[in-house]
Amino acid sequence: MSEELLLSPRICEMGGMGILLPIFGDAEHKLDKGFRGFLYLIGLLYLFCGIAVVSDTFMNGIERITSQKKRKLNPVTGRTVSVVVWNPTVANLTLMALGSSAPEILLSIIELLGNEMYSGELGPSTIVGSAAFNLLVIIAVCIVAIPTGEVRKIKEVPVYAVTAFCSIFAYLWLLIILLVTTPNVVDIWEGLLTLFFFPILIILAYAADRGYFGGRHEEEEDATAAPHVLSVDMSPEDLAKLESRIRLAHGEHLSDEQVLKLLEEEYSEKKPSSPSAVGNTRKVAPYDPEVEVDKKKEVGLDIVEASHTLAAEDPKPDPPKEAAPQLPARVSGFSFAYDRLGICESKRTTVVRVLRTPTDVDGPETSLVNYQTRAGTAKKDDFKHIEGILTFNKGEFEKEVLVSVVNDVAFESSEEFYLDLSDAKTGNRLATATIVILDNSDAGTLRFQVAEAIAHEGVKEKTIDVFVVREGGAAGRVTCEWTTQDHTAKANLHYGEASGVLEFEQGQMIAKCPLTVLPTGRFEREHMVRVLLSNVAGGAKFDESTDGGAEGCTSYVVIQPDPVMKERVNRIHSVMQVNWNNAKSAESNKTAWKNQILDSFKIQEDDEDAEEGSAPPPRPGVMGYITYVSFLFWKVLFALIPPPCFCGGWLCFGFALAGIGLVTALVGDMASLLGCVADIPDAITAITLVALGTSLPDTFASKLSATQDPYADNSVGNVTGSNSVNVFLGLGLPWSMGAIYWAVMGASEKWTAKYAGKDFAQDYLKGAFVVEAGDLAFSVGVFTVTAVVCIAMLAVRRKAFGGELGGPRNWAWASAGFLVFMWCIYIGASSAYIVANQK
């Protein structure tokens, strides 16, 4: 009886049957074996075409799911911002990995279920073979795909380190299970622990992504990356970046309607940006000579909001009602070089420099401005009142006014009076300088005018002034060094890195550090930059009560979005939302589904769908028609799957997953039939044909990603992540199911007949999930060695050439050839061991 249980017919023999194949049963078994082998090989290749098509549909659904955004309150800023629901790293290791590894994972599960809960060779061997192909062959292709003279390096090194370690640990863990802890048997705890490693991988990768293992500690925005197309999911933050780019390229004078039209022309989903789009911009934005001149020579000046905070930090006697209003220093064609100066006891005069700013140079040849002193806390008897008119002839940019205090005055602590500039025609006040009467001859103390200042980002690069004040004295010449430093802002991304030396002349009590704010098109986000003072000289010292103490001084500048820009973007976003809603009503989800089915019959893009101004697509050749015929059935079949616009992509996700399961079941049966009629062991078929077929779509996707992406994360990091997920999910899930099943059901007659006589089963006569190590353990061991060598080689390439991919052509080809050679060693050694073991 036991022999009858074990002698069930093979899938290619009379009475043999897989899950779905052979279709014609015993009638098919009567055909010639050679002819059947040819048909099964063609059928297997044809099924690989189906896997490629349905996997592409599956990924479309996943991309729609992971691109969804939500509104979230930022606890730091108190503002509501748009954020992606899925963290990119978590999405890559969950849904994205499931998309690329679904055939291998489902093959293991389907084989287990179709094999009466006994472990088979096809599923586990396919996972190991696919991992070898992914790591060795796909990375080899990516290395040589980079254009000559270019390199691609991994940006998120901590995340890559986690996935690379796990991709090796996962296969070492298989060896531990199969050879050490419970040889040839998988216990429940081993299966569940293998499965539990999957969330551990996600948690570790997420922690690495957030900077807990080094690197960044916050979500950095890439100011150079703008959304590729306009879509209904575009947040105001994304739209702000595009709006900033449009205005920077075509002028700040554009109206909302003109910006919207340019956005639709250059970033529309139906018409991607093209060189022709730039040529058509003048149709929307006519040439304006004045605007063009302003664009070339304007440097925006945003005065830091300082005065009210300074008054709060440095309490002084309230000035009388006639005291000068706290006006910005640069508001007109005339200003002061320093708007705060001191007169010391030892020197009872000071020179105030009046500047004619560039905004007034192109005006009249001669310009007039009035000046006069005005009392503050210092009475009129304390200083010499002066007034007059300054005349600036053409080409003159600076005049001096001498201000003095009376000789017999008794100095009191920090009294002030003012020097005003006013328009010669209207009498309107233009600027005010504060003159401080000091009762000592000290050099004074230095500090920032405000500990934290606000700067608003502009459409173009702009310069703001961060003011440093000198208090308690103004005698002599004083200098100190200043520099910028990253806080949450990044140098040369959010602001221009800068440093220099501040100089305070005799009597000068204020100086400024110019800080360049770079345009990033922000809508909600804020970034902060530090400005540091150090190495004071000339007898002065730093204010010990400020941040930095006696050794230095620190001020923070918060870069915020321009309120005017935010209001403008909100208006444009509202208009676009209406347009999107109208488009949605005009072309519903059902229409999109209909178009998806119709497009599946097309051999190429219609001429009217081609990009405006570009040549029509060339007619397909012979290979084009062969490809069209090969994929036509699958494209039409899987076009029946609801498109991603339904239910946020989840409907597409579910139906495509079911489609992958169906095709994978056919692949498993077809591979078994081919191996059976050709007398090739399932394990060899798995690590060669099946692994190759399930991984080829990933090869083309990774090659495209390697050439188009600025970094190697997607092409290299996703391989290591996918290999880890293959083991933790692709083996952890079916092995847990098998271990639980046999622990609950106990040993059957077939199980007893199959395993009771083997040494490893003597401790499990009541039943256990058996996974015989033999061929699988050897294959895993060979792959683990090649994986370690591959990871080490990538580390060497990063150090030698500055990146894992690309580099000098000779070395790139040598590296790729070495990896392919390692893959051949893996295939050859594993196949030889499998054949020898069967004999």
Secondary structure as the mmCIF struct_conf table of DSSP 4:
data_model
#
loop_
_struct_conf.conf_type_id
_struct_conf.id
_struct_conf.beg_label_comp_id
_struct_conf.beg_label_asym_id
_struct_conf.beg_label_seq_id
_struct_conf.end_label_comp_id
_struct_conf.end_label_asym_id
_struct_conf.end_label_seq_id
HELX_RH_AL_P HELX_RH_AL_P1 SER A 2 LEU A 6
HELX_LH_PP_P HELX_LH_PP_P1 SER A 8 ARG A 10
TURN_TY1_P TURN_TY1_P1 ILE A 11 CYS A 12
BEND BEND1 GLU A 13 GLU A 13
TURN_TY1_P TURN_TY1_P2 MET A 14 GLY A 15
BEND BEND2 ILE A 19 LEU A 20
TURN_TY1_P TURN_TY1_P3 ILE A 23 GLY A 25
HELX_RH_AL_P HELX_RH_AL_P2 ASP A 26 HIS A 29
TURN_TY1_P TURN_TY1_P4 LYS A 30 LYS A 30
BEND BEND3 LEU A 31 LEU A 31
HELX_RH_AL_P HELX_RH_AL_P3 LYS A 33 THR A 66
TURN_TY1_P TURN_TY1_P5 SER A 67 SER A 67
STRN STRN1 LYS A 69 LEU A 73
TURN_TY1_P TURN_TY1_P6 PRO A 75 THR A 77
STRN STRN2 THR A 80 VAL A 84
BEND BEND4 VAL A 85 TRP A 86
HELX_RH_AL_P HELX_RH_AL_P4 PRO A 88 ALA A 91
HELX_RH_PI_P HELX_RH_PI_P1 ASN A 92 MET A 96
HELX_RH_AL_P HELX_RH_AL_P5 ALA A 97 GLY A 114
TURN_TY1_P TURN_TY1_P7 ASN A 115 MET A 117
BEND BEND5 GLU A 121 GLU A 121
HELX_RH_AL_P HELX_RH_AL_P6 LEU A 122 ALA A 132
HELX_RH_PI_P HELX_RH_PI_P2 PHE A 133 ILE A 138
HELX_RH_AL_P HELX_RH_AL_P7 ILE A 139 ALA A 145
BEND BEND6 ILE A 146 ILE A 146
HELX_LH_PP_P HELX_LH_PP_P2 PRO A 147 PRO A 147
TURN_TY1_P TURN_TY1_P8 THR A 148 GLY A 149
STRN STRN3 VAL A 151 ARG A 152
BEND BEND7 LYS A 155 LYS A 155
HELX_RH_AL_P HELX_RH_AL_P8 VAL A 157 LEU A 175
HELX_RH_PI_P HELX_RH_PI_P3 ILE A 176 THR A 181
BEND BEND8 THR A 182 THR A 182
TURN_TY1_P TURN_TY1_P9 PRO A 183 ASN A 184
STRN STRN4 VAL A 185 VAL A 186
HELX_RH_AL_P HELX_RH_AL_P9 ILE A 188 ASP A 209
TURN_TY1_P TURN_TY1_P10 ARG A 210 PHE A 213
BEND BEND9 GLY A 214 GLY A 215
BEND BEND10 HIS A 217 GLU A 218
TURN_TY1_P TURN_TY1_P11 ALA A 223 THR A 224
BEND BEND11 HIS A 228 VAL A 229
TURN_TY1_P TURN_TY1_P12 VAL A 232 ASP A 233
HELX_RH_AL_P HELX_RH_AL_P10 PRO A 236 HIS A 250
TURN_TY1_P TURN_TY1_P13 GLU A 252 HIS A 253
HELX_RH_AL_P HELX_RH_AL_P11 ASP A 256 TYR A 267
BEND BEND12 GLU A 269 LYS A 271
HELX_RH_AL_P HELX_RH_AL_P12 PRO A 275 GLY A 279
TURN_TY1_P TURN_TY1_P14 ASN A 280 ASN A 280
HELX_RH_3T_P HELX_RH_3T_P1 THR A 281 LYS A 283
TURN_TY1_P TURN_TY1_P15 VAL A 284 VAL A 284
BEND BEND13 ALA A 285 ALA A 285
HELX_RH_AL_P HELX_RH_AL_P13 PRO A 289 LYS A 297
STRN STRN5 GLY A 300 ILE A 303
HELX_RH_AL_P HELX_RH_AL_P14 SER A 307 GLU A 313
BEND BEND14 ASP A 314 ASP A 314
HELX_LH_PP_P HELX_LH_PP_P3 PRO A 317 PRO A 320
TURN_TY1_P TURN_TY1_P16 LYS A 321 GLU A 322
BEND BEND15 ALA A 323 ALA A 323
HELX_LH_PP_P HELX_LH_PP_P4 ALA A 324 PRO A 325
BEND BEND16 ALA A 329 ALA A 329
BEND BEND17 VAL A 331 GLY A 333
STRN STRN6 PHE A 334 PHE A 336
BEND BEND18 ALA A 337 ALA A 337
BEND BEND19 ASP A 339 ASP A 339
STRN STRN7 ARG A 340 ILE A 343
STRN STRN8 CYS A 344 CYS A 344
TURN_TY1_P TURN_TY1_P17 GLU A 345 SER A 346
STRN STRN9 LYS A 347 LYS A 347
STRN STRN10 THR A 349 ARG A 356
HELX_RH_3T_P HELX_RH_3T_P2 PRO A 358 ASP A 360
TURN_TY1_P TURN_TY1_P18 VAL A 361 ASP A 362
BEND BEND20 GLY A 363 GLY A 363
BEND BEND21 GLU A 365 THR A 366
STRN STRN11 SER A 367 ALA A 375
BEND BEND22 GLY A 376 ALA A 378
HELX_RH_3T_P HELX_RH_3T_P3 LYS A 380 ASP A 382
STRN STRN12 PHE A 383 PHE A 383
STRN STRN13 GLU A 387 PHE A 392
TURN_TY1_P TURN_TY1_P19 LYS A 394 GLY A 395
STRN STRN14 GLU A 398 SER A 404
STRN STRN15 VAL A 405 VAL A 405
TURN_TY1_P TURN_TY1_P20 ASN A 407 ASP A 408
HELX_LH_PP_P HELX_LH_PP_P5 VAL A 409 PHE A 411
TURN_TY1_P TURN_TY1_P21 SER A 413 SER A 414
STRN STRN16 GLU A 415 ASP A 423
TURN_TY1_P TURN_TY1_P22 ALA A 424 THR A 426
STRN STRN17 ARG A 429 ILE A 437
BEND BEND23 ASP A 439 ASN A 440
STRN STRN18 THR A 445 PHE A 448
BEND BEND24 GLN A 449 GLN A 449
BEND BEND25 ALA A 451 ALA A 451
STRN STRN19 GLU A 452 HIS A 456
BEND BEND26 VAL A 459 LYS A 460
STRN STRN20 LYS A 462 GLU A 471
BEND BEND27 GLY A 472 GLY A 472
BEND BEND28 GLY A 476 GLY A 476
STRN STRN21 VAL A 478 ASP A 486
BEND BEND29 HIS A 487 ALA A 489
STRN STRN22 ALA A 491 ALA A 491
TURN_TY1_P TURN_TY1_P23 ASN A 492 HIS A 494
STRN STRN23 TYR A 495 TYR A 495
STRN STRN24 SER A 499 PHE A 504
TURN_TY1_P TURN_TY1_P24 GLN A 506 GLY A 507
STRN STRN25 GLN A 508 GLN A 508
STRN STRN26 ILE A 510 VAL A 517
HELX_LH_PP_P HELX_LH_PP_P6 LEU A 518 PRO A 519
BEND BEND30 PHE A 523 GLU A 524
STRN STRN27 HIS A 527 ALA A 537
BEND BEND31 GLY A 538 GLY A 539
STRN STRN28 LYS A 541 PHE A 542
TURN_TY1_P TURN_TY1_P25 GLU A 544 SER A 545
BEND BEND32 THR A 546 THR A 546
TURN_TY1_P TURN_TY1_P26 ASP A 547 GLY A 548
HELX_RH_3T_P HELX_RH_3T_P4 GLY A 549 GLU A 551
STRN STRN29 GLY A 552 GLN A 560
HELX_RH_AL_P HELX_RH_AL_P15 PRO A 563 ALA A 586
BEND BEND33 GLU A 587 GLU A 587
HELX_RH_AL_P HELX_RH_AL_P16 ASN A 589 SER A 600
TURN_TY1_P TURN_TY1_P27 PHE A 601 PHE A 601
BEND BEND34 ILE A 603 GLN A 604
HELX_RH_3T_P HELX_RH_3T_P5 ASP A 607 ASP A 609
BEND BEND35 ALA A 610 ALA A 610
HELX_LH_PP_P HELX_LH_PP_P7 GLU A 611 GLU A 611
TURN_TY1_P TURN_TY1_P28 GLU A 612 GLY A 613
BEND BEND36 SER A 614 SER A 614
HELX_LH_PP_P HELX_LH_PP_P8 ALA A 615 PRO A 620
HELX_RH_AL_P HELX_RH_AL_P17 VAL A 622 PHE A 638
TURN_TY1_P TURN_TY1_P29 ALA A 639 LEU A 640
BEND BEND37 ILE A 641 ILE A 641
HELX_LH_PP_P HELX_LH_PP_P9 PRO A 642 PRO A 643
TURN_TY1_P TURN_TY1_P30 PRO A 644 CYS A 645
HELX_RH_3T_P HELX_RH_3T_P6 PHE A 646 GLY A 649
HELX_RH_AL_P HELX_RH_AL_P18 TRP A 650 VAL A 677
TURN_TY1_P TURN_TY1_P31 ALA A 678 ASP A 679
HELX_RH_AL_P HELX_RH_AL_P19 ASP A 682 THR A 685
HELX_RH_PI_P HELX_RH_PI_P4 ALA A 686 VAL A 690
HELX_RH_AL_P HELX_RH_AL_P20 ALA A 691 GLN A 708
BEND BEND38 ASP A 709 ALA A 712
HELX_RH_PI_P HELX_RH_PI_P5 ASP A 713 GLY A 717
HELX_RH_AL_P HELX_RH_AL_P21 ASN A 718 GLY A 730
TURN_TY1_P TURN_TY1_P32 LEU A 731 LEU A 731
HELX_RH_AL_P HELX_RH_AL_P22 GLY A 732 MET A 745
HELX_RH_AL_P HELX_RH_AL_P23 GLU A 749 TYR A 755
TURN_TY1_P TURN_TY1_P33 ALA A 756 GLY A 757
BEND BEND39 LYS A 758 LYS A 758
HELX_RH_3T_P HELX_RH_3T_P7 ASP A 759 TYR A 764
TURN_TY1_P TURN_TY1_P34 LEU A 765 LYS A 766
STRN STRN30 PHE A 769 VAL A 770
HELX_RH_AL_P HELX_RH_AL_P24 GLY A 774 PHE A 801
BEND BEND40 GLY A 802 GLU A 804
STRN STRN31 LEU A 805 GLY A 806
BEND BEND41 PRO A 808 PRO A 808
HELX_RH_AL_P HELX_RH_AL_P25 ARG A 809 GLN A 838
#
